[in-house]
């Protein structure tokens, strides 16, 4: 009888100890990965910034303009441009600043935009959340290695940003086939930053005119859309009030040459990019003087969601 009581007592103590231990585990849970933050950031060569997952109403400039960021031995790299993506900097992009880590906090010192700090949360094996406590906004980054990252997918899914990376597009070829139409007189196009459907300008100045000397005859709205069944082909619509919309099939030939097929007339046009705009710095290391606040925030998301996180940093 005593033996049974002793065994029951040990069992009861074991249950109580297990319950206390469970409560301690729950109370002390802090969502930190088994590896350090520095190891976590370096576990993938590229972190794709999914702008459409952003939660909150604030904006962190260097993340708004980056397609990918990379954390390499204290140096922050970014692919801010679609022109040259996949080849610039060996696929990493350009050096845009430095960073430090401690616990689960990331401090970034951006060359142009200055200091930013983030609480970092590991969401799953290849997803992290960067929460900026100063603007209560979270960005979600997905990790990839360079040899498995689909640079073409990023390029064609964001083709409207590619059109904005030149100060102007000059018409350099018109096919002999095709009926005469009003668009034959347009020799330059410009696509201004602002999102998927935004502002364009056109000019009838003579071919060869320098970008700085162009007179923009018309300003309207443009839109880029997908073609079902053909990932690499897009459509471009230019809204001309005085002779209705102009509709084209848009094909990218190179990083600085596009083909526009005018479906109504059957005419092919080629436009060459003039005045490449590199986001952040020029090849000689100097800051890009063409920067503006609109350029910095060119990647826009229209339906920002409220952030359920509050500033919990102590």
URWONOR-V560578 format. One line per field, one symbol per residue. ss: DSSP state (a for helix, b for strand, c for the rest). psi: psi as a letter, one per 20 degrees, with the letter a starting at -180 (. if undefined). burial: b if it has 24 or more other ideal C-beta (glycine too) atoms within 12 Angstrom, else e. Layout:
ss: ???
psi: ???
burial: ???
This chain:
ss: caaaaaaaaaaaaaaaaaaaaaaaaaaaccccccccaaaaaacccbbbbcaaacbcccccaaaacccbbbbbccbbbbbccccccccaaaaccbbbbbbbbbccbbbbbbcccbbbbbbbbbbbccbbbbbbccccbbbbbbbbcaaaccaaaaaaacaaaaaccbbbbbbbbbcccccccaaaaccbbbbcccccbbbbbbbcccccccaaaccccbbbbbbbbbbccbbbbbbbbbbcccccbbbbbbbbbbccbbbbbbccccbbbbbbbbbbccccbcccccbcccccaaaaccccccccbccccccccc
psi: ghggggghgggggggggggghghggghjpjkprhrrhghghiiqhpoponhiipprirpoghhhiphqqqoolippqqniqhojphhpkkihcqoiarqqqpckppppnphgibpqqqpppogahkpqpoooihjlppqpppqqqhijpnhhggghikhhhghijqhqpppippqhqqqqrhihipiqqpoqqiahobpqqqqjqqqipqgijqpohqpaqrqprqopinhiprqpppnohilaqppqpppogaijpqppoohhikppqpppppmpopofqrhjiqqoiiqrhhghkhoqphmpqqoiqrnjp.
burial: eeeeeeeeeeeeeeeeeeeeeeeeeeeeeeeeeeeebeebbebbbbbbbbbebbbbebbbbbbbbbbbbbbbeebbbbbbbbbbbbebbebbbbbbbebebeebbbbbebbbbeebbbbbbbeeeebbbbbbbebbbbbbbbbbebeebebeebbbbbbbbbbbbbbbbbbbebeeeeeeeebeebbbbbbbbbbbebbbbbbebeeeeebeebebebebbbbbeeeeeeeeebbbbbebeeeeebbbbbbbeeebbbbbbbeeeebbbbbbbbbbbbbbbeeeeeebebbeeebbbbbbbeeeeebebeeeee
